[in-house]
Amino acid sequence: MSRIRWWLALPGVLLMVVGLVLAHRDATAARSAALRVPPPAAGVLPSVTELPDLADPSDLADQATSRRVGVADGPVSLRYTFDGGIHQPITDVSGEHELRPLGQNGGALRLVPQGVGLAVAYPDRCTLERESDCPRAILEGLRDDSLNPGTRPMEYGASVLMTRGDVADGANVLQKGYSVGGVSQYKLQVDHRLGHPSCVLVGRLGGIYRAEPWLSVADGRWHDLKCVRVGDRLTLHVDGAERAWVRVPPRLSIANAEPLRVGGKGPARGNDQFAGEIDNVFISIGGVDG
């Protein structure tokens, strides 16, 4: 009887062995296919149609106000890694909040290798005699009131790579809004020719609040910059360490109809153009402990 049961079990054993062999073959084929998938493509990002030359940002205070300006009604978190390559729209990691490359005077953005991913490289610092002739390029989103924090706690920042040749009187990393015209603003910049990073908040009633340390990040190395606004305090962190802070009015509210911009306050002249590379741009509203 046991001999009969053994022969009856043999087909099942053979089927199990065949199944294991096929599974191993499929797994090997999948790994080989994954190795053949090319990495995200680096290269030049095609710019959309240039915007009109708006020399005075205060002129923008009355634009894009067809509906009442709102604020985030709950926690918001977005991050741009720029790892999708030049053939994909530039969105945050959730596939939303698209950014468009904008340029003037031949200014263009490039995606360049950074670690295992990509970063955005901006035009070289311009040395032309007339600033109006300089190549300029930024990333710009659409109006998105969910990125307005109001008085809520928030964090925002990016990783930057700059050299001494990239510095200027103004080099904006990311911003939403303007500091003039009663628009309100939050901004991260590497300001002055000393290469100092700084965090800036401006309310609709004016008053510029800036946290700026006496250190340079224009040293040819990557640095992680983070601005934190909680209550009456705006703090700048560099590479994970708190380096500067400033007191702000707890009731200071930031809400505007301007889009998120990365690398400058616009593509037009006088845009505080960033030079160098930017990666890992992030914004978090609500749920911030400081």
Number of C-alpha atoms within 10 A of each C-alpha: 5 7 7 8 9 10 10 11 10 11 11 11 11 11 11 12 12 12 12 12 11 12 12 12 12 12 11 12 12 12 11 11 10 10 10 9 8 7 13 18 17 20 16 15 20 15 18 11 10 14 12 9 13 15 13 13 18 15 11 17 18 12 10 14 13 8 7 10 16 16 20 17 15 11 16 16 16 19 20 23 19 26 26 20 21 19 12 12 16 23 20 21 14 10 11 13 20 15 20 20 24 23 24 24 15 12 18 20 23 20 25 20 16 15 7 8 18 24 24 27 23 24 23 16 18 17 9 10 8 8 12 15 14 22 22 32 29 31 24 25 18 14 17 18 19 17 27 29 26 21 21 23 21 25 23 24 27 22 19 25 20 22 16 15 15 24 24 19 12 18 26 24 31 27 25 27 27 23 21 21 16 17 24 28 24 24 25 27 24 29 22 14 16 16 24 17 28 27 31 22 26 24 27 18 13 16 15 14 19 21 21 20 17 11 12 18 22 23 14 14 10 17 19 19 26 25 27 22 29 19 18 14 17 25 23 29 21 20 13 11 11 15 17 19 21 16 15 20 14 13 12 19 20 22 24 29 27 27 20 24 24 28 31 25 28 26 28 27 20 19 21 22 31 31 28 23 24 28 25 19 22 18 18 19 24 18 14 14 11 14
